Amino acid sequence: MNFQHLCTHNDRNGNPRRLYVLINDDRRVAVWDEGYLGHHAVPGIFRDAAYNAERMNITPRLYRELLRELPSPKWAHDVPGYAHLRDYL
């Protein structure tokens, strides 16, 4: 499990466009829009990893694609491949 903090420039209204992306086996499995929450946008069990994620710049197009294509579950056990976490909560 690894996280990336993907960032592009703010939208025309000045709102931030930053994502936390969960990487598992070199594959992106989930994404959370940071908004104004910071690393608290991701489910609790993943927050420390999100906080320490490597920041990378991306294009606005990739930002929109990732939000459209990947799930943004509210709970860690709803992330594909992490159903086993239900037992720990």
WOLIN-V736224 format. One record per residue. N is the residue number from 1. RES is the residue in one letter. SS is DSSP state (2 for helix, 1 for strand, 0 for the rest). PHI is phi in degrees with one decimal (none if undefined). Layout:
BEGIN
N & RES & SS & PHI
N & RES & SS & PHI
END
This chain:
BEGIN
1 & M & 0 & none
2 & N & 1 & -148.8
3 & F & 1 & -120.6
4 & Q & 1 & -121.6
5 & H & 1 & -107.8
6 & L & 1 & -99.2
7 & C & 1 & -131.6
8 & T & 1 & -131.5
9 & H & 0 & -68.8
10 & N & 0 & -62.6
11 & D & 0 & -74.0
12 & R & 0 & -65.5
13 & N & 0 & -93.4
14 & G & 0 & 88.6
15 & N & 0 & -78.4
16 & P & 0 & -68.7
17 & R & 1 & -128.1
18 & R & 1 & -136.6
19 & L & 1 & -127.1
20 & Y & 1 & -108.6
21 & V & 1 & -118.6
22 & L & 1 & -86.3
23 & I & 1 & -110.3
24 & N & 1 & -137.1
25 & D & 0 & 54.2
26 & D & 0 & 59.1
27 & R & 1 & -134.3
28 & R & 1 & -75.6
29 & V & 1 & -114.4
30 & A & 1 & -156.3
31 & V & 1 & -142.4
32 & W & 1 & -133.6
33 & D & 1 & -75.8
34 & E & 0 & -65.9
35 & G & 0 & 54.2
36 & Y & 0 & -103.3
37 & L & 0 & -89.0
38 & G & 2 & 67.8
39 & H & 2 & -69.5
40 & H & 2 & -74.6
41 & A & 2 & -72.4
42 & V & 0 & -93.1
43 & P & 0 & -56.9
44 & G & 2 & -47.7
45 & I & 2 & -67.0
46 & F & 2 & -97.2
47 & R & 2 & -62.4
48 & D & 2 & -63.3
49 & A & 2 & -66.0
50 & A & 2 & -65.9
51 & Y & 2 & -59.9
52 & N & 0 & -92.8
53 & A & 0 & -65.8
54 & E & 1 & -71.6
55 & R & 1 & -88.3
56 & M & 1 & -137.4
57 & N & 1 & -85.1
58 & I & 0 & -134.3
59 & T & 0 & -85.8
60 & P & 2 & -58.4
61 & R & 2 & -62.8
62 & L & 2 & -65.1
63 & Y & 2 & -54.8
64 & R & 2 & -65.7
65 & E & 2 & -61.7
66 & L & 2 & -63.8
67 & L & 2 & -63.8
68 & R & 2 & -77.2
69 & E & 2 & -93.1
70 & L & 0 & -107.3
71 & P & 1 & -73.2
72 & S & 0 & -128.9
73 & P & 0 & -67.8
74 & K & 0 & -78.3
75 & W & 0 & -120.2
76 & A & 2 & -60.4
77 & H & 2 & -72.3
78 & D & 2 & -90.0
79 & V & 0 & -73.3
80 & P & 0 & -53.4
81 & G & 0 & 91.7
82 & Y & 0 & -122.4
83 & A & 2 & -61.4
84 & H & 2 & -62.5
85 & L & 2 & -71.5
86 & R & 2 & -58.1
87 & D & 2 & -69.0
88 & Y & 2 & -96.4
89 & L & 0 & -99.8
END
